[in-house]
Amino acid sequence: MTMSSGIIEVDLLSRDVNSETHPEAVRFREVLESVAEEYQCRLTHFEVREGTVSFSFDSDGLVTDILKILQAAPDGPAPGE
């Protein structure tokens, strides 16, 4: 997981998912858009390349919450990485 310029990148999908129109990518985008609606913000970036999903929102609070969740995950990076 990395974050640069407000974009979160997560190796989330299988490597053969290489398009935003792939069914797995579409389902994940729908989840992100639902979360954005709950936070009253917008999904501003969504890209999929070889299973890596890049996304961003126009809410710093939501991005911060997502980063906290990802960093707490068992296979997530150590804090400060």
C-alpha positions as CSV (number, residue, x, y, z in Angstrom):
1,M,0.0,0.0,0.0
2,T,1.3,3.4,-0.9
3,M,-0.1,6.9,-0.9
4,S,1.2,9.7,-3.0
5,S,-0.6,12.9,-3.9
6,G,-3.7,11.7,-2.1
7,I,-3.9,8.5,-4.2
8,I,-4.1,5.2,-2.3
9,E,-2.7,2.1,-4.1
10,V,-3.6,-1.4,-2.9
11,D,-2.6,-4.8,-4.3
12,L,-6.1,-6.1,-4.0
13,L,-7.3,-8.0,-7.0
14,S,-5.8,-10.9,-9.0
15,R,-3.1,-9.9,-11.4
16,D,-5.3,-10.7,-14.4
17,V,-7.6,-7.8,-13.5
18,N,-6.2,-5.1,-15.7
19,S,-9.3,-2.9,-16.4
20,E,-11.8,-0.7,-14.6
21,T,-14.5,-2.6,-16.5
22,H,-13.5,-6.1,-15.2
23,P,-16.4,-7.4,-13.0
24,E,-14.2,-7.6,-9.9
25,A,-13.0,-3.9,-10.4
26,V,-16.6,-2.8,-11.0
27,R,-17.8,-4.4,-7.8
28,F,-14.9,-2.7,-5.8
29,R,-15.7,0.6,-7.4
30,E,-19.3,0.3,-6.3
31,V,-18.2,-0.3,-2.8
32,L,-15.9,2.8,-2.9
33,E,-18.7,4.9,-4.3
34,S,-21.1,3.7,-1.6
35,V,-18.5,4.6,1.1
36,A,-18.1,8.0,-0.5
37,E,-21.8,8.6,-0.4
38,E,-21.8,7.7,3.4
39,Y,-19.0,10.3,3.9
40,Q,-20.8,12.8,1.6
41,C,-17.8,13.1,-0.7
42,R,-16.8,11.8,-4.2
43,L,-14.5,9.2,-5.5
44,T,-12.2,11.3,-7.6
45,H,-9.8,8.7,-9.0
46,F,-10.1,5.0,-9.8
47,E,-7.7,2.9,-11.8
48,V,-6.8,-0.7,-12.0
49,R,-3.5,-2.1,-13.3
50,E,-2.5,-5.8,-13.0
51,G,-4.6,-6.2,-9.8
52,T,-3.4,-3.0,-8.2
53,V,-6.2,-0.6,-7.4
54,S,-5.5,3.1,-7.2
55,F,-8.2,5.4,-5.8
56,S,-8.8,8.7,-4.1
57,F,-11.6,10.7,-2.6
58,D,-12.1,14.4,-2.1
59,S,-12.3,13.9,1.7
60,D,-9.1,13.9,3.7
61,G,-11.1,12.4,6.6
62,L,-12.1,9.4,4.6
63,V,-8.6,8.9,3.2
64,T,-7.2,9.0,6.7
65,D,-9.7,6.5,7.9
66,I,-8.9,4.1,5.1
67,L,-5.2,4.4,5.7
68,K,-5.7,3.6,9.4
69,I,-7.7,0.5,8.5
70,L,-5.1,-0.7,5.9
71,Q,-2.2,-0.1,8.3
72,A,-3.9,-2.1,11.0
73,A,-4.4,-5.1,8.7
74,P,-2.2,-8.0,9.5
75,D,-0.4,-7.8,6.2
76,G,-0.4,-4.0,6.0
77,P,2.8,-1.9,6.2
78,A,4.3,-0.9,9.5
79,P,3.2,2.7,10.6
80,G,5.3,5.3,8.9
81,E,6.0,3.3,5.7
